[in-house]
Amino acid sequence: MRAVINLTVHGIGSRTGRTLEPDEGATWVDVERFEQVLDAVAGRPDVRLTFDDGNASDLDTALPRLLERGLTAEFHVLAGRLGEPGRLTADGVRELAKSGMTIGSHGWAHRDWRRLTAAQVTEEHVHAHRVLEDITGEPVTRVAVPFGSYDRHVLRRLRRAAVARVYTSDGGPARPDAWLQPRTSLRHDLDDAWIARVLAPSAPALRLRRTAARLVKRTRGR
Ligand SMILES: [Zn+2]
């Protein structure tokens, strides 16, 4: 079975429309670089595109460029932030879904899922799904873990919520049908060498190292 490469896009462009969270700027990319990545991904069925955080640039910048190239992607939205400045609105999410994109959950309020109160667990894993399902009319079966922060407790909750696919930020290639899908995030300083390296056929040494890291996260408690 051929491995897949999962990419994560956050914000695109220079106008964010909101105050960024600490370290968030490191993941924003300019439009030209984003287009270069899309051009490199077009015609590569072994590369999957995912978008996190529900930024307005998902709709304004990413969607037309995806459609131009015949690409589809999964958008992991923050259900509790819809309609805030710089974020997608409910109508924007509906538009993405109508355009053939998949809508997944990035939770409610961009919290670390390893550090939730009982009330927050309900918001992040139950309420967020309901809100998105009401908008699109489709079940939410995929999630992207905020900050890539998970442990065995988080994974148990996601299994209980009947999530069919979990995207992390562990990097490296993935088995196409695995429940836990590592991803590699675009960075603000990505260049041609980054594109060539990340989209190159998987390197076995890298794969082994990443697998060891995943095992630690999967089994750790708090
Ligand atoms: Zn995020």
Residues whose N, C-alpha, C, O or C-beta is under 5 A from the ligand:
A	BS01	ZN	D52 D53 P146 F147
